[in-house]
Amino acid sequence: MSDQRDERLDPVDEGMSEEKLDAFVTIGRQLAAKMAEANFRIVTSRPGWTMADVEAETERAIERIEINSRDLVAAQGADPDGENWRTIWTAMEGGYRQRMMDLLRVSGVRIGEKLQ
């Protein structure tokens, strides 16, 4: 069986302008921030939540997002290891982590208290 990855086109990388790449980066960051907000609310609604709970959920969520995103890219016939895809993914992961940190910082809730 031949390596199909080498034979496929990478539409995410092929002919993408800097402007289009920037738009994908922005959208990816925004989407990741929204997912972080939703996960933050879920984790902090549990009684006795801890910083470790938030950190563990962050890692699990990022792993799930990456797997699903890579699958979507591959399903479109693109290479999920392409240069532009890696740029977009790095922005998404950074956006998720940053939003989670921001939410922790501004929540004003002591670790262990339920977020109202």
Contacts in CASP RR format, 6 or more apart in sequence:
PFRMAT RR
TARGET T0000
AUTHOR 0000-0000-0000
METHOD contacts of the structure
MODEL  1
MSDQRDERLDPVDEGMSEEKLDAFVTIGRQLAAKMAEANFRIVTSRPGWT
MADVEAETERAIERIEINSRDLVAAQGADPDGENWRTIWTAMEGGYRQRM
MDLLRVSGVRIGEKLQ
5 79 0 8 1.000
5 81 0 8 1.000
8 77 0 8 1.000
8 78 0 8 1.000
8 79 0 8 1.000
9 77 0 8 1.000
9 78 0 8 1.000
10 77 0 8 1.000
10 78 0 8 1.000
10 79 0 8 1.000
10 82 0 8 1.000
10 85 0 8 1.000
11 76 0 8 1.000
11 77 0 8 1.000
11 78 0 8 1.000
12 73 0 8 1.000
12 76 0 8 1.000
12 78 0 8 1.000
12 79 0 8 1.000
12 82 0 8 1.000
12 84 0 8 1.000
12 85 0 8 1.000
12 88 0 8 1.000
13 78 0 8 1.000
13 79 0 8 1.000
13 82 0 8 1.000
13 83 0 8 1.000
13 84 0 8 1.000
13 85 0 8 1.000
16 84 0 8 1.000
21 84 0 8 1.000
21 87 0 8 1.000
21 88 0 8 1.000
24 84 0 8 1.000
24 88 0 8 1.000
25 87 0 8 1.000
25 88 0 8 1.000
25 91 0 8 1.000
26 91 0 8 1.000
28 88 0 8 1.000
28 91 0 8 1.000
28 92 0 8 1.000
28 95 0 8 1.000
29 91 0 8 1.000
29 92 0 8 1.000
29 94 0 8 1.000
29 95 0 8 1.000
31 92 0 8 1.000
32 65 0 8 1.000
32 91 0 8 1.000
32 92 0 8 1.000
32 93 0 8 1.000
32 94 0 8 1.000
32 95 0 8 1.000
32 96 0 8 1.000
32 99 0 8 1.000
33 95 0 8 1.000
33 96 0 8 1.000
33 98 0 8 1.000
33 99 0 8 1.000
35 61 0 8 1.000
35 65 0 8 1.000
35 96 0 8 1.000
36 58 0 8 1.000
36 61 0 8 1.000
36 95 0 8 1.000
36 96 0 8 1.000
36 97 0 8 1.000
36 99 0 8 1.000
36 100 0 8 1.000
36 103 0 8 1.000
37 99 0 8 1.000
37 103 0 8 1.000
39 57 0 8 1.000
39 58 0 8 1.000
39 61 0 8 1.000
39 100 0 8 1.000
40 54 0 8 1.000
40 99 0 8 1.000
40 100 0 8 1.000
40 103 0 8 1.000
40 104 0 8 1.000
41 115 0 8 1.000
42 57 0 8 1.000
43 49 0 8 1.000
43 53 0 8 1.000
43 54 0 8 1.000
43 57 0 8 1.000
44 54 0 8 1.000
44 107 0 8 1.000
44 109 0 8 1.000
44 114 0 8 1.000
44 115 0 8 1.000
45 114 0 8 1.000
45 115 0 8 1.000
46 53 0 8 1.000
46 114 0 8 1.000
47 114 0 8 1.000
48 112 0 8 1.000
48 113 0 8 1.000
48 114 0 8 1.000
49 111 0 8 1.000
49 112 0 8 1.000
49 114 0 8 1.000
49 115 0 8 1.000
50 111 0 8 1.000
50 112 0 8 1.000
51 104 0 8 1.000
51 111 0 8 1.000
54 100 0 8 1.000
54 104 0 8 1.000
58 96 0 8 1.000
58 97 0 8 1.000
58 100 0 8 1.000
61 96 0 8 1.000
62 93 0 8 1.000
62 96 0 8 1.000
62 97 0 8 1.000
65 92 0 8 1.000
65 93 0 8 1.000
65 96 0 8 1.000
66 89 0 8 1.000
66 93 0 8 1.000
69 80 0 8 1.000
69 89 0 8 1.000
69 92 0 8 1.000
70 80 0 8 1.000
73 79 0 8 1.000
73 80 0 8 1.000
73 85 0 8 1.000
74 80 0 8 1.000
78 85 0 8 1.000
79 85 0 8 1.000
107 115 0 8 1.000
109 115 0 8 1.000
END
